[in-house]
Amino acid sequence: MTDIRAVSANMPRTPIRKALSKQAVRLILYSQLIILDCAALISGFSFVGLVRGEAWISPAGINLGYLLVPLYGLLAINRSAYTIDVLGSLAESLRRAVTALFMTMLIVLMFGFFFHAQSAVSRASFAAGICISGLFLTSARIAFYYYTRNRTGDRLTDELLILDGLPYTGLYHDNIINAAAEQIEPDLHNPKMLSRLASYLHGFDRVVVACTPERQHAWALLLKGANIRGEVMLPESNTLGAIGLSSYHGNDTLVVSRGPLSMANRAKKRVLDLAVTVPALIALSPLFVLVAIAIKLESRGPVFFMQQRIGRSNQLFNILKFRSMRVEACDAEGNRSTERDDDRITRVGAFIRRTSIDELPQLINVLRGDMSLVGPRPHALGSLAGDKLFWEINEQYWVRHALKPGITGLAQIRGYRGATMQREDLENRLSADLEYVHGWRLWRDISILFYTAKVLIHRNAF
């Protein structure tokens, strides 16, 4: 085979990034589309008000269009009316918007029936408002679809090609990484390498890997945990857990991963994180001060303990905890699991670990965006199940990192916490984590937060 280093001499060594990423462009387009939808809804009812008289369509003196906008917005977001599928497909754009408008109408009629409010608004005017708003909404969405195509062409995503062991042919024109030149590889036993690799993948929507057959399995596993659409080019067979077929510049690819959350769902999850975290940090600030004083009074050293953990997309980050051990006994790599009556733990440390207070500084990690309130718990690099590292027990371990790690998670409320003394301890947690990753729902996050309150003090917390 031709030496890839020589063949790729004329290719870029690092991805070419544009000043404004496609993701940023999509966010701008989503914002414009939301404004356009709201304007169409208000314009429809305002038009009816002009024709029939404002009193017929304005209960309590407020045009009904303004009252319906928040309800329509919530339903449209829930119906995925602001997603990349909508930007790329006129049929999907119209179907989802009209469905949200129809559901808005049904909810208003239902509330009007139960609260006997039909007399407040002319039914004919309301029907006319919905129909004209639907017409304006459809026209606006059609115009916006062609505006989007003219602005972006057919390219709504940032794409990256990784060449690993295959030569650069010059047929590809997107962002390209030569794995050999950049000294990166899918080493499933090297978390720091995987963290460096994650920094290359950050910000891309689609990553295509062209590699030799013997490395396809490793790349497939890493892409499944990278929170992106991942594809492997030219596979010889579907042994990679492929979930679809696609193509890249005329070459067939197998789709092996898609980010578990759409942009809308990521926004929902982030809003929940901030809505809980900011008030919690303010309310808990007196407790932070008291715990900090207690830690300093009992033993010398910093109040917080920082340790590298594996985060989303297998990227390393520094987790924050209240220090519960003597400074000289702290285990930066996490090679030794904490045991009951562990001689490294201070008296204050024993209390804050037993009550889970030591975990509270992770709210700062959530605020910074390293973590989420709910997700798979992040593990230290040296964590062992029995005498083996976690990823040596099961290669699916890397897939759990498709989402941000959490302060709590499905595994924790099921009682899978504490030391991992044997293989089964990890397998139980991994099973729960993968169930959470593959079946994420906002209401599940909320329910996990409520259930967490029941297990804050747990027999395995020591």
Order of alpha helices (4+ residues) and beta strands (2+ residues): alpha-alpha-alpha-alpha-alpha-alpha-beta-beta-alpha-alpha-beta-alpha-beta-beta-beta-alpha-beta-beta-alpha-alpha-beta-beta-beta-alpha-beta-alpha-alpha-alpha
